[in-house]
Amino acid sequence: MARKYRYYALIGIPDTLDDPFAVVRVGGEFAESFKIDLKWSRTDLMDRIRTGRDDYEVVEISEEDATRFEATQARRTAEARERDGW
C-alpha cells in the first residue's frame, strides 16, 4: 500500500507560495524535505518551527504543488552549480 503524505510549503519573509523556502512532507516514519541533492530526505524543520527555533509560515499544499517544487529546486540547484562551479 502506498503511503499517504501531507505536504507543506515553508514560507519566509522573502519567499512566496510559488517559490517557498522549502517543502516538507509528513506521513512516513519521519518528516522529509526535498533538498538540493534532489531527493526527499529526513528533516527536523517542522520540529524547529514547532519549538520556535525557526520562523516560517507553514501552508498545506497539494501533491501537485510539491511536484512543482521539485522542479523549482532542480532549477535552483542547476543555477547554483553554474554560478558557483560545483
N, C-alpha and C positions, 0 to 999 in steps of 0.2 A: 504494500500500500504506500502510495506517495505521501510525503509529508505535506502538511498544510502550513504554509508560512504566512505571517503577517509582516508587512513591510512598512518602514518608517523613514521619512526624509528628515535629516537633521539640518536645521536652518540657523545659521549665524547671522550676524549683522550684515555682512556683505553678500550673503547668499540669497538665492531665490528658490522657489519650489521647482522651477525648471532646471536649476543648476545648484543643487544643495551641497553642503559641506560633505555629507556622507549619506549613504543609505544603509540601514540596518534591517536585517530580517530576524524574526524570532519564531520559534515553533519547533525547533530541533532541540538537541541536547543543550546547546548554548546559543547566545546571540552571535550573529555573524555580520560583518560589513564587507562590502565589495571594495577591495583595496587596489593599490597601484600595480600589484602583480597580476591584476585582472582575475582574481579568484575570491570566492567567498571564504573568509577566514574568521576565526573566533575574535570577538571584540568585547571590551568592557565599557564601551561608550554609553550604553543605556544605564549601566550601574553608576558611571561617573556623573551622568546628568541627574539621576535619581538622588544621589547623595550630595549634589551641589558642587561637585568638583569641576564640572563643565557646564556651560550655559548655552544650550541650543534649544530652539523651538522644535518640538517633536510632532510631526504631522504624518498620520497614517496615509499611505499611498497604495495604489493597486500594484499587482504583479507586473502589469504592462508598464507602469511608471518606473518600477525597479529595473526592468529590462532596458528601458530607455536610458536610465542612469548608467548601466553597464557600458553603453556606447559613449556616454559623456565621459566616463572615467577612462575609457580606451583613448579618446581624443586627448584628454589631459595628459595621459602618460606619454603618448606619441609626441605631443608638443614639448613636454619636459625633456624627453630623450633627445629631441632635435636641438633644443635650446642649450641643454647642459652637456650634450655629448656622452650620454650614458646609455 
